[in-house]
Amino acid sequence: MNKTANMNLGGFFFHIDEDAYQKLNRYFNAIRNSLSIEGRDEIMNDIESRIAELFSEKLGSGKQVLNLNDVDDVITIMGQPEDYKIEEEPTISSNYSYTRKTKKLYRDKETGIIAGVCSGLGHYFGIDPVWLRIALVLLVFAGFGIGLLAYIILWLVTPEAITTSEKLEMKGEPITISNIEKKVKEEFESVSEKFKNTDYTQMGENVRHGAQRVGSSLGDIIVNIINIFIKFIGAIMVFTGGITIIGLLIGFFTLGSTSFMKLPWIEFFESFNYTGTSLWIICLISFFAVAVPFFFLLILGLKILIPTINSIGNIAKLTLSAIWLSSIISLIALGIITSSELAYENKIVYKSYLNKNFSLNDTLTLKFKNNEYFSKDVDDRTNFELVQDSLGHEYIYSNNVELELMPTDEAKPYIQIEYTAKGKTLSEARKNADRIGYKFRNDDSNPNILSLDNYFLIDPKYKFRDQQVRIFLFVPKGMYIKPDSSLKYYDITSSDYFRFFASSNDYVYKVEENKIKCKNCPTNLLEDEDQEEESSYDDNSSIIINKDGLQIKKDTTLTNTKDIKELKISKEGIIIKTE
């Protein structure tokens, strides 16, 4: 069994048998002796690195020691040193050349401009790097920075071609002794040529001036960074000011021109225009109030970008400032006038007893009714809308209608309607409330039906004044009520006295002493209501006696029967509620 030796080659550690090691050592000595002194060490380092790569490829799973066959294969690929006479014959014998033409992607910083990415791609794809640089610039500006991102990624992931072997791989040339020696000599010749053409006197002068600038270079860098940042801020100012002014001009001419047309939204605006000012005048005032500051922002940005630009002059500045100040004052005045038109609230109250033919033994049906010309559903709710009736008359349409039921000690039921509106004075607010058009029906033909409109109408010339209609229905004890399901959209009764089940339109309720009672509701609904009511006693009851025993809450003192507020006996037990 052959002895093995440990070998460090090109930064890699290998196990190699003794015969193979001796042959490889003789091969290296022969190469070294065939090379000239100039560049010999660099050539040998590149050859060792290339042979180390070839040995690494041969070591696979299960194989850890290099043998004589592996060395022979590598020598065949690299070639014998005595077969190459680069000075006399530039071609390589086909018997020993490694004919693989596979390229590897590297960055070529020697011919590159920034990081050598485009130069490396040019070698890999066989394209002139100039075209790749042009395409990159187009992608940066037309592709919203995609080209810059791609360049940075390639910069990070692509290695730089440093060694001679890597430079040969980058160009797809065989990595042989001949090519390595040739490449190294070309680099030495290039460096020598540069030294021959160098003006050392000028170089010394440049070094002297460069040394003088070292002390201030850091300050110059900081100043340049600050200047770039200021220019960037100036560009943002120009962009923001220009875009805003263009948008304001488009908006002004659009709104200003349409104000002379009969458009629906113009009428909507007029319903809130309490000052009587034309829309185009309001648009003009708003335009100057917003555009003038952005115009100065635009001028300031241009001054930052182009310091030599001429100023607009003090007269223009003062004129624009005066226009802006006048516009702001005008907008404030319009705002004050508008808010003053809604400063006070007042109401008028209309009271009416139900039809004389209605008796307490009858059942009163309550329902809300919609106008199908304005809305198809009774549950449609809108606080403000401009509509036309069948005759073409225009109105402000609103569903701001509410209903509240209340008990009364009077013998007959009656309805009380509150019309509420706002105005600049109490008397004006009352007049605006009186202009609300609302209807309900309870006539002789249907005395047992109270039909309430779910909307009211206002003449547009009186404008929107936050109008509202609130209906109060006062019902005496012993009266029967049959609520329609439409009540749930407008009934705001908060008292537990009137609690309706909305699952049916056929339930009839009787007004009793403390609450209404459903006369024809299903048993399960009534039981659920009783349980809910009993559970409410648990939180407020002082003494509870039931199947679980006797419970007396803390701080409960019962010294007199007069202290008992309520006594309830049911299947759940006895509940005593004190003051």
CORVEN-V16488 format. One record per backbone hydrogen bond with DSSP energy under -0.5 kcal/mol. NH is the residue of the N-H (numbers start at 1). CO is the residue of the C=O. If there is no record, write none. Layout:
# CORVEN-V16488
nh = (NH | NH)
co = (CO | CO)
This chain:
# CORVEN-V16488
nh = (5 | 7 | 9 | 9 | 12 | 14 | 15 | 16 | 17 | 18 | 21 | 22 | 23 | 24 | 25 | 26 | 27 | 28 | 29 | 30 | 31 | 32 | 33 | 34 | 35 | 35 | 40 | 43 | 44 | 45 | 46 | 47 | 48 | 49 | 50 | 51 | 52 | 53 | 54 | 55 | 56 | 57 | 58 | 59 | 60 | 63 | 64 | 66 | 71 | 72 | 73 | 74 | 75 | 76 | 77 | 78 | 79 | 83 | 84 | 85 | 88 | 89 | 96 | 97 | 99 | 104 | 106 | 107 | 108 | 109 | 112 | 120 | 121 | 122 | 123 | 124 | 125 | 126 | 127 | 131 | 132 | 133 | 134 | 135 | 136 | 137 | 138 | 139 | 140 | 141 | 142 | 143 | 145 | 145 | 146 | 146 | 147 | 149 | 150 | 151 | 152 | 153 | 154 | 155 | 156 | 157 | 158 | 159 | 161 | 162 | 167 | 168 | 169 | 170 | 171 | 172 | 172 | 173 | 176 | 177 | 180 | 181 | 182 | 183 | 184 | 185 | 186 | 187 | 188 | 189 | 190 | 191 | 192 | 193 | 194 | 195 | 196 | 197 | 198 | 200 | 203 | 204 | 205 | 206 | 207 | 208 | 209 | 210 | 211 | 212 | 213 | 214 | 215 | 216 | 217 | 217 | 218 | 220 | 221 | 222 | 223 | 224 | 225 | 226 | 227 | 228 | 229 | 230 | 231 | 232 | 233 | 234 | 235 | 236 | 237 | 238 | 239 | 240 | 241 | 242 | 243 | 244 | 245 | 246 | 247 | 248 | 249 | 250 | 251 | 252 | 253 | 254 | 255 | 256 | 257 | 258 | 259 | 260 | 261 | 263 | 266 | 267 | 268 | 269 | 270 | 271 | 272 | 273 | 274 | 282 | 283 | 284 | 285 | 286 | 287 | 288 | 289 | 290 | 291 | 292 | 294 | 295 | 296 | 297 | 298 | 299 | 300 | 301 | 302 | 303 | 304 | 305 | 306 | 309 | 317 | 318 | 319 | 320 | 321 | 322 | 323 | 324 | 325 | 326 | 327 | 328 | 329 | 330 | 331 | 332 | 333 | 334 | 335 | 336 | 337 | 338 | 339 | 340 | 341 | 342 | 343 | 344 | 346 | 348 | 350 | 352 | 354 | 358 | 362 | 364 | 364 | 365 | 365 | 366 | 366 | 367 | 369 | 372 | 374 | 375 | 380 | 385 | 387 | 387 | 389 | 392 | 395 | 396 | 397 | 397 | 398 | 399 | 401 | 402 | 403 | 404 | 406 | 408 | 414 | 415 | 416 | 417 | 418 | 419 | 419 | 420 | 420 | 421 | 422 | 423 | 429 | 430 | 431 | 432 | 433 | 434 | 435 | 436 | 437 | 438 | 441 | 446 | 447 | 449 | 450 | 451 | 451 | 452 | 452 | 453 | 454 | 456 | 457 | 458 | 462 | 463 | 464 | 468 | 469 | 470 | 471 | 472 | 473 | 473 | 474 | 474 | 475 | 475 | 477 | 478 | 479 | 480 | 480 | 481 | 482 | 484 | 487 | 488 | 489 | 490 | 491 | 492 | 492 | 498 | 499 | 500 | 502 | 504 | 509 | 510 | 511 | 512 | 512 | 516 | 517 | 519 | 520 | 526 | 527 | 528 | 529 | 530 | 531 | 532 | 533 | 534 | 535 | 536 | 537 | 537 | 538 | 538 | 539 | 540 | 541 | 542 | 543 | 544 | 545 | 546 | 547 | 549 | 551 | 553 | 556 | 557 | 559 | 563 | 564 | 565 | 565 | 566 | 568 | 570 | 573 | 574 | 575 | 576 | 577 | 577 | 578 | 579)
co = (16 | 14 | 7 | 12 | 9 | 7 | 64 | 5 | 66 | 3 | 17 | 18 | 19 | 20 | 21 | 22 | 23 | 24 | 25 | 26 | 27 | 28 | 29 | 30 | 31 | 32 | 37 | 39 | 40 | 41 | 42 | 43 | 44 | 45 | 46 | 47 | 48 | 49 | 50 | 51 | 52 | 53 | 54 | 55 | 58 | 60 | 62 | 15 | 67 | 68 | 69 | 70 | 71 | 72 | 73 | 74 | 75 | 80 | 81 | 83 | 85 | 85 | 93 | 93 | 97 | 169 | 104 | 159 | 116 | 107 | 108 | 116 | 117 | 118 | 119 | 120 | 121 | 122 | 122 | 128 | 128 | 129 | 130 | 131 | 132 | 133 | 134 | 135 | 136 | 137 | 138 | 139 | 139 | 140 | 139 | 143 | 139 | 145 | 146 | 147 | 148 | 149 | 150 | 151 | 152 | 153 | 154 | 157 | 107 | 160 | 163 | 164 | 165 | 166 | 167 | 168 | 169 | 168 | 174 | 78 | 176 | 177 | 178 | 179 | 180 | 181 | 182 | 183 | 184 | 185 | 186 | 187 | 188 | 189 | 190 | 191 | 192 | 193 | 195 | 198 | 199 | 200 | 201 | 202 | 203 | 204 | 205 | 206 | 207 | 208 | 209 | 210 | 211 | 213 | 213 | 214 | 214 | 216 | 217 | 218 | 219 | 220 | 221 | 222 | 223 | 224 | 225 | 226 | 227 | 228 | 229 | 230 | 231 | 232 | 233 | 234 | 235 | 236 | 237 | 238 | 239 | 240 | 241 | 242 | 243 | 244 | 245 | 246 | 247 | 248 | 249 | 250 | 251 | 252 | 253 | 254 | 255 | 257 | 258 | 261 | 263 | 263 | 264 | 265 | 266 | 267 | 269 | 269 | 272 | 278 | 279 | 280 | 281 | 282 | 283 | 284 | 285 | 286 | 287 | 288 | 290 | 291 | 292 | 293 | 294 | 295 | 296 | 297 | 298 | 299 | 300 | 301 | 302 | 306 | 313 | 314 | 315 | 316 | 317 | 318 | 319 | 320 | 321 | 322 | 323 | 324 | 325 | 326 | 327 | 328 | 329 | 330 | 331 | 332 | 333 | 334 | 335 | 336 | 337 | 339 | 340 | 423 | 421 | 419 | 417 | 415 | 413 | 355 | 359 | 362 | 480 | 363 | 448 | 364 | 482 | 450 | 452 | 370 | 371 | 371 | 377 | 397 | 385 | 395 | 393 | 389 | 387 | 458 | 385 | 395 | 456 | 382 | 399 | 469 | 490 | 471 | 473 | 475 | 474 | 352 | 472 | 350 | 470 | 348 | 417 | 418 | 468 | 346 | 465 | 344 | 425 | 426 | 427 | 428 | 429 | 430 | 431 | 433 | 457 | 436 | 451 | 443 | 444 | 446 | 365 | 441 | 449 | 367 | 450 | 439 | 369 | 398 | 437 | 396 | 459 | 460 | 271 | 420 | 400 | 418 | 402 | 416 | 404 | 471 | 414 | 472 | 406 | 473 | 408 | 511 | 476 | 360 | 362 | 509 | 364 | 366 | 484 | 485 | 486 | 487 | 487 | 403 | 490 | 495 | 497 | 498 | 500 | 501 | 481 | 517 | 479 | 510 | 515 | 497 | 510 | 508 | 508 | 522 | 523 | 524 | 525 | 526 | 527 | 528 | 529 | 530 | 531 | 532 | 533 | 534 | 534 | 535 | 535 | 536 | 537 | 576 | 576 | 551 | 574 | 549 | 572 | 546 | 544 | 542 | 553 | 555 | 557 | 560 | 561 | 563 | 577 | 577 | 575 | 573 | 570 | 545 | 568 | 543 | 566 | 575 | 576 | 563)
